[in-house]
Amino acid sequence: MGETSTKPYLIRALHEWCTDNGYTPYITVQVDEHTMVPVAHVRDGQITLNVGTLATNRLVLGNEFIEFQARFSGVTENVYVPVGAVSAIYARETGAGMGFEVQPYEPPEAGAQGATATAAPEGSDADAAPGDDGGDDDEPKRPRLTIVK
């Protein structure tokens, strides 16, 4: 199994930052057949949602999905959004936040079919860092830092 995405962790961190600073956290979501949102509020294939603690009930910022209940035009709706569909989280008041690449939805139980099609063969150097000889010596691999723009 590959390493988990940093995206849900960054979303949770920015949500906490907004809340701690008295800002209202909003997420922008690319809507597709895997998102459960009120269709009347979707514009150009996207929806912007207030995910602040005062606007949501039972908010769960999970690694795979963001889910909560919220009122839209006075009606309580269940919202269920794949984390991969989130294109941004930001503070409504300042616009400070972070944008993300939207990833196509992949069911968590990709199992044997999805994993074997993309997984590197056992013993391959697919994960080797540039300049890493991939040797099996007992020296620990150096951590690599990816810059998030």
C-alpha distance (Angstrom), angle and dihedral (degrees) to the residues before:
residue distance angle dihedral
M1 . . .
G2 3.82 . .
E3 3.74 125.4 .
T4 3.79 118.0 -80.4
S5 3.79 121.8 -101.1
T6 3.80 119.8 -98.7
K7 3.82 90.4 -140.9
P8 3.84 99.5 89.1
Y9 3.81 90.1 46.5
L10 3.81 91.8 51.0
I11 3.82 90.4 47.8
R12 3.83 90.6 52.0
A13 3.81 91.8 46.3
L14 3.81 93.9 50.0
H15 3.82 90.7 44.9
E16 3.81 88.6 54.2
W17 3.82 91.9 45.2
C18 3.82 91.3 51.9
T19 3.81 91.7 47.9
D20 3.83 93.8 46.6
N21 3.80 90.6 51.7
G22 3.80 95.8 46.8
Y23 3.82 93.9 -108.2
T24 3.81 127.5 134.4
P25 3.82 112.3 -115.8
Y26 3.81 114.4 -138.9
I27 3.79 127.2 -175.5
T28 3.79 126.2 -158.1
V29 3.80 113.8 -146.3
Q30 3.80 132.1 -165.8
V31 3.82 102.6 -133.7
D32 3.80 120.8 -138.1
E33 3.80 137.6 143.8
H34 3.83 90.6 -68.9
T35 3.81 95.8 58.2
M36 3.79 121.0 85.0
V37 3.81 106.9 -154.4
P38 3.82 134.7 132.6
V39 3.81 102.2 -81.0
A40 3.81 93.3 -151.1
H41 3.82 89.2 68.7
V42 3.83 96.5 50.2
R43 3.83 114.3 109.5
D44 3.82 123.0 -173.1
G45 3.81 91.2 -14.4
Q46 3.81 93.0 -53.5
I47 3.78 138.5 93.4
T48 3.78 129.2 -163.6
L49 3.79 114.0 -146.8
N50 3.79 131.8 -165.3
V51 3.82 103.8 -132.6
G52 3.80 95.2 178.0
T53 3.79 118.9 134.6
L54 3.83 91.8 -112.5
A55 3.82 93.2 52.1
T56 3.81 98.8 45.2
N57 3.78 138.6 59.3
R58 3.82 122.8 -155.2
L59 3.81 92.6 3.5
V60 3.80 112.8 -170.5
L61 3.82 117.3 -176.5
G62 3.79 96.0 -167.0
N63 3.80 131.6 174.6
E64 3.83 93.0 -108.7
F65 3.82 104.3 22.8
I66 3.79 141.8 20.7
E67 3.77 111.3 -144.7
F68 3.79 136.0 174.5
Q69 3.78 145.6 132.2
A70 3.80 120.5 -105.1
R71 3.78 139.1 165.4
F72 3.79 118.9 -109.5
S73 3.82 115.4 -174.4
G74 3.81 88.3 -17.8
V75 3.82 95.4 -51.7
T76 3.83 121.6 112.0
E77 3.80 110.9 -126.8
N78 3.80 133.1 -176.5
V79 3.80 111.7 -126.1
Y80 3.82 121.4 -159.8
V81 3.82 119.0 175.2
P82 3.83 129.9 173.0
V83 3.83 109.3 -124.2
G84 3.82 87.7 -130.1
A85 3.83 89.7 64.0
V86 3.83 93.4 58.4
S87 3.80 109.7 105.2
A88 3.83 97.7 178.0
I89 3.79 147.3 -0.1
Y90 3.78 118.7 -159.9
A91 3.79 145.6 152.7
R92 3.81 109.7 -94.9
E93 3.81 91.9 -146.2
T94 3.83 98.4 51.9
G95 3.80 107.1 14.5
A96 3.82 89.1 -127.1
G97 3.78 111.7 145.7
M98 3.77 142.8 86.2
G99 3.78 137.8 -73.8
F100 3.79 123.8 -143.1
E101 3.76 138.8 -162.5
V102 3.80 110.5 -105.7
Q103 3.79 110.6 -121.9
P104 3.78 123.5 -155.3
Y105 3.80 112.7 -106.8
E106 3.79 116.1 -97.1
P107 3.79 117.9 -174.6
P108 3.83 111.0 -117.0
E109 3.81 90.0 -126.0
A110 3.81 93.4 61.4
G111 3.81 84.3 143.1
A112 3.75 121.5 167.2
Q113 3.81 98.5 -21.4
G114 3.81 99.8 55.8
A115 3.78 96.7 33.0
T116 3.80 98.2 52.8
A117 3.78 94.4 48.0
T118 3.80 93.2 59.6
A119 3.80 104.8 21.9
A120 3.79 118.9 106.2
P121 3.79 114.7 -117.3
E122 3.80 115.9 -94.7
G123 3.78 110.9 -83.6
S124 3.81 94.9 16.6
D125 3.79 121.8 134.4
A126 3.82 94.7 -127.4
D127 3.82 91.2 125.4
A128 3.79 95.9 43.7
A129 3.79 115.4 125.3
P130 3.80 117.9 -125.0
G131 3.80 106.8 -81.7
D132 3.81 91.1 19.1
D133 3.77 110.4 125.1
G134 3.81 91.5 -155.2
G135 3.80 89.7 -132.3
D136 3.78 119.6 160.9
D137 3.81 95.7 -123.0
D138 3.81 115.2 135.6
E139 3.79 93.8 -110.6
P140 3.83 111.4 121.8
K141 3.80 116.7 -116.7
R142 3.79 115.8 -108.6
P143 3.79 114.7 -111.5
R144 3.78 116.5 -109.0
L145 3.80 123.6 -143.8
T146 3.78 120.6 -147.2
I147 3.79 116.6 -157.0
V148 3.83 111.8 -132.1
K149 3.80 110.9 -148.9
